């Protein structure tokens, strides 16, 4: 038995093969179709597949894609949905690390697919196993075994595995503080990978003094002894969408809308977070908007597709973007790509399958399991 079979979490590598039922066109041919035909055929394919397929859509996806999602959510919610899905096929509309997580958590009989394989998260690729090993060796040279690694869900599978090997866990922006508490209950120091800003903002909110928050730059590693007085070291990584929000953006909005409520994502720089009325994960931002009183003006500092959707779903409020910033890789997925994947399943030729080698999946799954248990 696999070590994690007791949790029902085994790697999803197997592919259910079926006899072809249709001829599958090339992706370029799908991209030439008009939106009306694509929408009609996507609904038809979704109905034909029924409960054989589960479509997961991240909040930052285009509206044209989100309309077909069986579940939409942030990284934590979709991780849970992936772990609990019973469909033989799971289509993850998001970026690559998310589909990797689904493949790690799903059963061997399930097939995970991503509509656009090129949709990568730039931040997730800022930390790899080699660089993590280098940081670990340097910092344990200072603190011995009194160090706990935690990686953001927005990381590649090999980074999650590197953390899992070292008894660490994954976190999301929803549960970062809880996982930091989990880590500090076990060790005296944390290494947080790969988002400097989420790590810093979480530590500051927990009351950790700024002078006890160090930064590890894998491109130019610091002298580890310079970090000896720190209790947490954060990786020099960032989300280009959220680091694009500035103090000037907040000041401009305050001048134009003095009574507005401003809520931002914790991946924003600490100076922006400090000036906002509130901050929170994607789910936290959604709840903030939901709970705002009717007639309120709410300014949101996160990915534009979500802000626009919130404005549409809450017509009793004025919901505005702090600045119009979109995630280019999230935006790569269109309903044409989703149709291609669904019809590939109908044709018995599932495409864009995501798999993770068994050893990497094993260690990454342990880190993810620790997160789900702590959450």
ABEGO torsion letter per residue (X at the ends): XBAAAAAGBBBBABBBBBBBABBBBBAAAAAABBAAAAAAAAAAAAAAAEAABBBBBBAABBAAAAAABABBEBAAAAAAAAAABABABBBBBBBAAAAAAAAAABBAABBBBBABAABBBAAAAABBAAAAAAAAAAAAAAAEAABBBBBBABBBAAAAAAAAAAGBBBBBAAAAAAAAAAAAAABABBBBOABAAAAAAAAAAAGBBAAABBBBBAABBBBAAAAAABABBBBBBBBAAAAABBAAAAAAAAAABAABBBBBBAABBAAAAAABABBBBAAAAAAAAAABBBGBBBBBBBBAAAAAAAAAABAABBBBBABBBBBAAAAABBAAAAAAAAAAAAAGBBBGBBBBBAAAAAAAAAAAAAAAAAX
